[in-house]
Amino acid sequence: MARKAKKRRYSRSSGSDVASEVRRYKKGTAKSGRGGRVKSRKQAIAIGLSKARKKGKKVPKKASKRKSAKKTSKSKRSSKKSSKRKSSKR
């Protein structure tokens, strides 16, 4: 069976924005919003994507922070306590 062509999530030009930001990070000149130095590669990629979004390029929306609305109940563990019984009769 022939595979279906996947739709591009990111535009090629947004990729170039990210690439330029990663280059700046490697060079040591990349700065974050308040002027602090970018310390990680992931941070540099995020800044590149953010700049691409501001320019209006095709980039998926930010992953929204999910509130802990669905609180998972703690699963009841059937832990058997191994209590040592002292024999009263010796």
C-alpha positions in Angstrom: 0.0 0.0 0.0 1.2 3.5 -0.8 1.7 5.7 2.3 -0.2 8.9 2.5 1.9 12.1 2.4 2.0 13.8 5.7 1.0 17.4 6.0 3.9 19.7 7.1 3.4 20.9 10.7 6.2 23.5 10.5 7.0 25.7 7.5 10.5 25.5 6.0 11.1 29.2 6.8 10.3 28.6 10.5 12.9 25.9 10.5 15.4 28.4 9.3 14.5 30.7 12.2 15.1 27.9 14.6 18.4 27.0 12.9 19.7 30.6 13.1 18.8 30.8 16.8 20.6 27.5 17.5 23.6 28.9 15.7 23.5 31.9 17.9 23.3 29.6 20.9 26.4 27.6 19.8 28.3 30.9 19.2 27.3 32.0 22.7 25.4 35.2 21.6 21.9 33.9 22.1 19.9 35.8 24.8 16.6 35.1 26.4 13.7 37.6 26.8 15.2 39.6 29.7 18.7 39.5 28.4 20.0 36.4 30.2 22.2 34.0 28.4 20.5 30.9 26.8 21.8 27.9 28.6 20.3 25.0 26.8 19.7 23.8 23.3 16.0 23.2 24.0 15.7 26.8 25.2 17.3 28.1 21.9 14.8 26.0 19.9 11.9 27.4 21.9 13.1 31.0 21.3 13.4 30.3 17.5 9.9 28.9 17.3 8.6 31.8 19.3 10.2 34.3 16.9 8.7 32.4 13.9 5.2 32.6 15.6 5.6 36.3 16.0 6.5 36.6 12.3 3.3 34.7 11.4 4.9 31.6 10.0 3.3 28.2 10.1 4.1 26.8 13.5 1.8 24.7 15.8 0.4 26.4 18.9 2.2 26.2 22.2 1.3 23.2 24.2 -1.1 24.6 26.8 -0.3 24.0 30.5 -2.7 21.4 31.7 -4.2 22.1 35.0 -4.6 19.1 37.3 -8.3 19.0 36.8 -8.4 15.3 36.6 -6.9 14.2 39.8 -6.0 10.6 39.7 -7.0 8.8 42.9 -4.3 6.9 44.6 -4.5 3.3 43.8 -5.1 1.1 46.8 -2.1 -1.1 47.2 -2.8 -4.4 48.8 0.4 -4.4 50.8 0.5 -7.2 53.3 2.2 -6.2 56.5 4.5 -8.9 57.6 4.1 -8.6 61.3 6.2 -11.0 63.4 4.0 -12.6 66.0 5.6 -13.3 69.3 4.6 -16.5 70.7 3.5 -16.1 74.3 4.3 -19.7 75.1 7.9 -20.7 75.1 
